[in-house]
């Protein structure tokens, strides 16, 4: 028998970008919120080891070799213990899928890449532009732009005004300065007509909203213990807690959204990770923000007499059209101009200072063999470990000198290629397998399609040209893209659209079927673009949260 | 820039806390090479190191190899950075590579015995350099030494892992990370964005 608890105005499942925005917005409006997070709360002073040198770590940052097989690529000795391994998943035959989930409060915002570009009409009107592939988003840039501005003011994004319609400009803090390697690569790009610009980087170049500026230690992806880039535990949850309206329950592994006899949601059932006991909690509305794949899993597992195929899934579309960014190393090499130079502070932002935003298919959507477009992120210079050592043969004093001489020179590029929505890429519930909490696991069906692979080829050739044009020497490129899921940018599965027969959520993120269930994560997106997802999750979640607020105040739900 | 001083102090406080929380007192040279801010609390270990995985003879060969790969040649090398201890620790923690190391060391001694009638660690410098050189440089590869080349790649990789994650190794590179800057530092050559007139390169 499940334990019964108080009733809240709203339950929010998840505390990452979308959930955090919903929690903050609703608490500040005076609603009582119960936030559920599947893992524990972090203490930045203890749990973030980003200021430790490799030699301060037992395994020098390489991690315990006995655990290496189970580490996700983003997980290492610095972030050990913060990623989800207890809740398993399965893959269909032919699918490889890596699904890193940070179960700590704040989710992936603790460690995110911080690239924060706005999407634009080139992304929202994509079907029209492409001549009919898939469908347009049910929103226009003009509608979303004010939400982007508000989010940028909340979180602080450093960049420059660039005047490219395919990358709408926002409200920016001063940009990070270009490094030596950027100046050299930018000239190479200029000669090819490829943009090489300061990234839209959610990293505080000046103090912002009470948060101290970045100190450029360069280990952002191990977590920031000064809170100098946006994460919900540093930026949103303290504001929500100050209202006295938030109850945050940790180690709460959500099983399902509970439905009333009339089909509307009445609450959420979860399993306490520590006691293994099932708990039910009730509210007037539910926000699902567990991240794309998990949110779909929760709704698909929320079966009842009223919702035999899962709550909100009368369309049969829940879990469909899973999209992801194809990531891969499109090329690496070195810049001989910098051989033998003293070391430069190049990795001040975990090396992420600039990007090469989509330049393909801009004048006409059919310039290339593929539709839509991709972006590339360059990295390089003096990093922690001289990974380029395998390009230099030999041993002895000459090897020592060569490694030092090359230290400022290496460059490496990785691509951000959107997969197209596809009927064969989706998640469903594995009928055979349950996790250790007795909850049926998700099963992933996913493969890269030809459009993505054409872009991957294009990106490798473009990268080789950039290295050459910059006067550099190429060393090689990744043999194949990284495993799907690697980008942590899953989108789709609960897509938004005006037609209840074809879409799970409406244009405001409310499920078509159930008026008091709202979705605040990238599962509502129609797909990936050449931009990252977090800034857009925040903007759409803000809009959805305010919509929820209006509906609650108007007693419409 | 009012307030920046306070913020900097706060950052330094956090850094000091993180440093105090770290520290792994497991090794003789290695922990010595680390030089923790709180290092005084870490008792010096006895001067002889007892290997965890390798036999005494294997470990002696390992020390020779790491020192040949990253020598002490005016600047500290693998010995001072405790690289053999690092490798012993990593291999003892990693059943997946133990066979490859043991087999490789065995191969090396057997090969040295075949060529010169003695184990690798007892050879003189020219003979050791010759043997290793044929495993390390493409233009000196010899037939029948494929397994030795595979092992050399492995031991070289672990040596570089151990050396360039030590304080000594990172200082030799002048690793700029984990320093604190008040402003985004950027390129130090504002008058030469094309980087065509950089100061003379050191050899």
Interface residues (C-beta under 8 A of the other chain):
Chain A: X45 X46 X48 X49 X50 X51 X52 X53 X54 X55 X56 X57 X58 X59 X60 X61 X62 X64 X65 X66 X175 X176 X177 X178 X179 X180 X182 X183 X184 X187 X205 X207 X212 X213 X214 X215 X216 X217 X218 X219 X225 X226 X337 X338 X339 X340 X341 X342 X343 X344 X345 X346 X347 X348 X382 X383 X384 X385 X386 X389 X390 X393 X394 X395 X396 X397 X399 X400 X401 X403 X404 X405 X407
Chain B: X3 X4 X7 X8 X10 X11 X14 X15 X17 X18 X19 X21 X22 X23 X24 X26 X30 X33 X34 X36 X68 X69 X70 X71 X73 X75 X77 X86 X90 X93 X94 X95 X96 X97 X129 X132 X136 X137 X138 X156 X157 X160 X161 X162 X164 X165 X166 X167 X170 X172 X173 X174 X175 X176 X177 X178 X179 X180 X181 X182 X183 X184 X185 X186 X187 X188 X189 X193 X194 X195 X196 X198 X199 X201 X202 X203
